[in-house]
Amino acid sequence: MKNKLYRLFLWLTLPMVILALYGAFIYAPRAKWPGAHGVILGEIQRIFYFHVPLAWVMMLAFAVTFVFSILYLARPKLWYDVVASASAEIGLVFATLAILTGSMWAKPAWGTYWTWDPRLTTMLLLWFIFVGYFILREFVDEDEKRARLSAIIAIIGFLDVPLVFISVRLWRSLHPVVIESSKKGFSIAPKMLHALLFSLLTFTILYAVLLHIRVHLGEAELKIKTLKRKAMEEF
């Protein structure tokens, strides 16, 4: 069942990516929102259809890492660590891309590539936490110890994820709020909303495919380590 679902997602990924690109660059209308100095954002706003899904997948990936880190601490099983670290790896890549695309959008919108806005600051903090997560994994050789320490860092680091999401509501922020409230819903035009939602779905499926591949590689690495350890014990 897992393999069938994976194959389905794998075959869906390419056509969905193409459709997402069509939605972002052709279907969605050109933005008429004013940016820095009153200049209309225009085509640069299309980064929005990639920036938001990148940030969403980042949060999803770190949430999966959080869950499997708790599972590892509750019942130490290295497979949980494999899934947690695989998802964290994808999350860090998507976090990096979200920061870069956000900076590209910030220049015309705010007049600067970076400002210590609450959303940007909490996002950068999250990025540093998970960079530290992987630095630790490189320097700890013992599998169980590495998995335990990684799980603790991941759980603590995940506490910043909801803070990233609600930061624009807690503090005064330059960052726009895509969802204003449960009553008002999305604050963008219908075609923009369609393109955004489809892009969110596409990136979610892409995450599932990437996670499956990375976990499979992690399982292979774990098996090789186990075989090497048994071979050393026999000698």
N, C-alpha and C positions, 0 to 999 in steps of 0.2 A: 504493500500500500504506500509506504514511504517513497519507494523508488518510482512508482507510477506518478505520485504527486510531484516529485522532483522533476521528472521528465516533462510533465505537463507545464510546470513553471518555466523550465528551460526553453521549451519550444515557444512559449508565450512571450518570453523576454524580448527578443529582437523585434517582432512586429509591434509590441507595445512601446518599446523605446522609439521606434520610428513614428508611431502615432502621437506619442508624447511630444516629440520634436515638432511635428506638424501642428499640434495644438498650441505649443508655446510660440512658434514663429509665424504661423499663418492664420490659424483659427481665432486665436485671441486677438482682440483689437489693440491698436497702438495706444499706449498710455497717454493721458492728457493731464496727468498730475504735475503740479509744479514742484521742482526740486530746489536746490540751492540757488539763491539770487533770482528766484522766480522762473528759472529756465524749465521748460516742459521736459519731463524725463524721456518720453518717447520710447525708442527701441531698447534703451538700456534697462528699462523696467522688466524686460523679458527674462532677465536673470532671476526674477522672482519665482518663476516656474521650476527652477532648479534649486535655488537657495532654500526655499521652504521645505521641499521634499528631502533635501540633504540633511537639514536640521531635524526633521521628523525621524528619518532613519537612524540618525545619531542617537536620539532619545530612545527609540525602540531597541537599538543594539545594546545600549548601556543598561536598559531595563532587563533584557535577557541575561546580560552578564550579572546583574544584581541578583536575579532569581536563582541562577545556577551557582552563584557564589554562596548564597544561603544554603542551597541544597548540599553543597560540598561540606560546609561547616557542620551541617546537621548529620550528614552521613558521608564521611570521607570516601569518595570514589573518584578516581582520576578522570573518568569520562566527563563528570560534571565540570571539572577544571578545563578540559579540552573545549567544551562548548562555551564556557564563560570567556576564556581567552580568545577563542575564535571570534565571538561576537564583539568583544572589546576591540579587537584588531580592526574589524570592519567599522565599528563606531568611531574609532580614532581617525580613520581615513576620511569618513564622511564629515566628521567634525572639522577637520583641516580644510576640506573643500567648502564647507558651509562658511567658515571664517573668511576664506579667500573670496568667495562669491559675494559675501556680505560687504567686504571692503570695496569690491568693484562697484557695487550698487551705492555704497555710502558716498563715494566721491561726488557723483553728480547730484545725489539727493541731499547730502549734508554739507558738501564742499570740502570734505576731508576723508581720507581713506580709513582713519581710525580716530575714535574718541572714547574716553573712559565712561561710556554710557553703561548703565546697569546691566543691560542685556549682553553687551559685548564683554564687559568685565567678568561676569559670571560664566560666560561661555569660555573665555580664555582660561579661567581658573579650572574649569572642567577639563579642558584640553591638557593643561599641565599635570593634573592629577593622573590622567590615563597615560601620559608620556612616562610619568614616574612609575606607573603600574608595569609597563613593559621594561623599563630600566631595571627594576627589581627582579623581574623574571629572568633577565639575562645574567644577573650576578648571583642568583641562588641556584645551586646545582641539584640539591635534593628535591625530588619531585613533590613529596608530601609537604615539605616545609614551604616550597615555592607556591604550591597551590593554596595553602592555608593563608600565607601572608598576602598573596594576590587577592584572595577572597575578601579579606578584611579591608584592603585598600579600595576594592571595587564597591563594597557596600558603603563605605564612608564617602567615596567619590560620587556615588549615585545620588546622595542627598542634595547635591548641587543641581541635578537635572530638573526637578520641579522648580527650583529657584530660578533657573534660566528661563523657564516657561512663564512664571508669574512675575518676573522682575519688572516688566513693562507696566504692570498694574500696581506693584508695590511702591515703586519710586517713579519720579518724573523721568521720562525717557524719550529720546528722539526716535527710537525704534517704533515703527507702526504696529498697531494691533490688528491682525487680520480678522480675528473673531472678536467683535465688540462686546456682545453679551448674548445670552440664550434667546432673548426676544428679538434683537436686531439681526442676529446671525452674521453672515459674512458681509464685510463692508466693501466688496468689489463687484464689478459688473458680472452678469450671468455667464457670458462667454469666458471671461477670465476665471470665474469659479470652476466652470467645466474643465478648462485646461489644467487648472491647479489640482483638482480632485483626481483627474486621470493621471497626472504626473505623480501624485502621491501614491496612487495604487501601483503604478509602474515601478517606482523606486522601492516600494515595499516588497514586491515580487522579486526584484533584483537582489534585495537584501537576503531574502529566503534562499535564492539560488547560491549566492556567494557564501552564505552561512553553511549550507549543505556541503559545498566544495571544501571549505576551510576545515570543517569538522572532520570530514573524510580524511583530509591530509593529516590532521592532528591525531586521529585514531591510528593512522599508518605509522606516524612518528612514535606513538606510544607503544605499538606492537614491536617496532624495531628496538626500542630501548629495553623492552621486556626480554626479547630474545638475546640481546647482548648481555644483559644481566645474568640470564640463565647460563649462557655460554661461559661467562667468567666464573660463575659458581662451580660449574662442572670441572673447570681446570684448577 
